[in-house]
Amino acid sequence: MALKDWIFLSFLVIKCFVVLKVEGMVQEKEDATIPITTLSPPEGNTTFLGGTTWCVARAGARQFDLQNALDWACGLGMADCRPIQAGGPCFEPNTLLSHASFAFNTYYQQNGNSDIACNFGGTAMLTKINPSHEKCIYVTSSPRIENMKSEAPPFPKERLSIMWWKIAMILLLLYRGS
């Protein structure tokens, strides 16, 4: 075998090795990002286990702490607080406790009814009593069918690796035959 044949063969082997390594790393990364779908409720979710729950402001919490928690829920917490703004269906009663309760519950429901999503620095608590009143409806979560469906496993990447080896062998045979 001539020197150029050895160089070509070495190049092919190295390329196949690199492709296999890169594909392995990509597969590991893909596996790490695949969500695991289960039919059981998330840990801490009390809506499914003991009936519907709401998150409300704790009576007796310091006003300063309630205001900070309300500001966080409507700001960084991204709760929809439009209903508690002036003219909204939940503006009345216009009290910090009422507005905080609405915002806390909205955040709690948007974040999977997890116990940790109803803390707000100790200014909130869970209740099984629906705090909705008149036109002000406190949202609840309900299990969704689309969240319960299973997902198929990813297409195995081993087939792609085998394909590279086959291509390398065919090229080698073609090169040696010419």
C-alpha positions, 0 to 999 in steps of 0.5 A, a space after each residue: 500500500 502506498 503512503 497516500 493510501 495509508 494517509 487516506 485510510 487513516 483520515 477515514 478512520 479518524 473521521 469515523 471516530 470523530 463522528 462517533 464521538 460527536 454523535 455520542 455527545 449529542 445523544 447524551 445532551 439530547 437524552 438530558 433534555 428529553 422531558 420525562 412524562 408521567 401520569 402521576 401529578 407533580 410532587 407537591 400538587 394538592 389539586 389532584 390529591 385532595 381536591 381543588 386548593 387555592 393560595 391566599 394571603 395569610 391574615 395577620 401577615 405584616 402589610 410590608 411583607 404582603 406588599 413586597 410579595 404582591 409586587 413580586 408576584 405581579 412583577 417577576 412572578 409574572 402573575 396576571 394581575 390585571 383583574 385587581 387593577 382599578 376597574 377590574 373584576 377583582 379590584 373590590 374589595 380594595 384591600 392589600 389582603 384581597 389583592 395579594 390573595 388573588 395574585 398569590 393564587 394566580 401565581 400558584 395555579 400557573 406554577 403547578 400547584 406546588 406547595 413551594 409556589 404558595 409561600 411568598 415569604 410566609 405571607 401565604 397559605 393554602 385553602 380548600 375554600 374557594 375565595 371567589 366572590 361575585 365577578 371575581 373568579 379565582 382560577 384553578 388548575 385542572 389536569 390536561 389530557 395533553 400533559 398526560 400523553 406519553 412520548 415516544 423515545 427518540 430515534 436511535 443515533 446508532 443507525 447514523 453511526 453505522 451508516 458512517 462506517 458503511 460509507 467509509 468502507 464503501 469509499 475505501 473499497 472504491 479507492 482501492 479498486 481504482 
